[in-house]
Every structure is written in C-alpha cells, then in structure tokens.
Amino acid sequence: MLLYPLVLAATFGDRLWIPLGLPGTSEPMKAAWHRWAQALFRSRERESGPLAEEAFPADWSAMTEFALEFESRSYEQTDSGHRVAIVMMDVFSRRWFPAPLRAFGNYLTRYLAGERVCRLHRIGWISPRREWVVRAFLKTAFRVQRVLPDYGKPLPERLPRRRDPESADRPGRGGRCHVDLHLRVSELWPKMPVLRRCARMERWLPGGQGRGPLVRPSTSVAGTAMSTAA
C-alpha cells in the first residue's frame, strides 16, 4: 500500500517533534508536504491502473488522522515480523553507532518505532529511565540542528555540470545538462560524502579517457547506505 508510506514520510517529523516539546511543522511546510505526497501518490500506477483518480487525504489534518487510524488497526503477531524487527534494529545500531553505543542505538530504534509496534513484534519496550535518556538525546540533537548554521550545499549544486552537446540537437530536449563523469575520483571524492557511502563509483564512472586513475589506490566504496534498513 503506497498511501501510508507517503503519509508517514510527510508527517513523521511533526509527530516526533511535538511530543518532545519542540516546535512542529510550520503551516507553509504542512501545505508543501501534503502537496508533495499527493502529487507523488497520483503519479504512481498499480496493476489495476493509475492512482490519479484514487482518494487521497484532503489536507495535513486528514493525513495525520489517516496515519493514526492506520496504526491503530489490529495486526496479528507473527514470527517473521519478530525476526524482521530484530534484524532491522540490529542493522540500524551497527550502521550508525560504534560498538559501545549499540545498546543505545537499540533503545533509539524502539523509541522511534513506538511502544505499540515494539509489543506487537515482541522486541520489548524501553524502561522509563532509558526513554528519558533517548528523549533528552533527541531534543538536544534537534535543537542543535535548528540553531547551528547549515553550510552544506545540496548535492546537485556540488556536482560539476556541463552541457551535453549530443542532446542539444535533439528536438524537444532543450540541451540536457548532466554530471561530467570523466572527472577523477580524486577530484570528486571530497565533494560527495553521500555517494561515497551509497554507491560503488566503479559502476558508473567511465574508465580511462587519458585523464588518470578513476579510483584511488586501495580504495573501495562498498554497499548501499542502510540498504537493508530502509
């Protein structure tokens, strides 16, 4: 079901911040999140046909009500659900926390999932003291995030671009811009921390072209970021 994941993506931050005593999503952002989720939903198709004419929550409040109603439904406990919950919790804590803090990563995962989900999948809820620690950690992290300036640039702005001469002559294309993939990895490497984690550059950077090595010696970019914990 596509509707709930989109609604969850749009409303999760707001539903996380407010119980922590932090400001929620602003009204303009609520409208933007609703428009984004609705547009994406209606652009999708399923086996029975496109979703353009399917019902979607009318506004932000309707999305929130839908999410709460969906999550309050009765679900059956299963062994497969228990195993998946354990694996996802373990993957998250191993991916984002060093060994001494992986227990805290498990507590954080449980808190974000919610007490009802934890009890449904039999992974146990956290104690009041641990819940307080997790809440204090999240409140501090979100407040620091709001106060500190963000000097980072979006990835599209950090990637060098050039005009594609081949596409300029194609009718209706208007000259497509794309990343110059013939740069050395040594030049691109410091500018792409996300892609360093999310892709093996050997798969999409062309080799040779007389421009020097494309992969740093003894460097291997492995795996996908949170490939199993999405």
Secondary structure, 3 states (H helix, E strand, C coil): CCHHHHHHHHHHHHHHHHHHCCCCCCHHHHHHHHHHHHHHHHCCEECCEECCCCCCCCCHHHHHHHHHHHHCCCCCCCHHHHHHHHHHHHHHHHHHCCHHHHHHHHHHHHHHHCHHHHHHCCCCCCCHHHHHHHHHHHHHHHHHHHHCCCCCCCHHHHCCEEECHHHHCCCCCCCCEEECCCCCHHHHHHHCHHHHHHCCHHHCCCCCCCCCCCCCCCCCCCCCCCCCCC
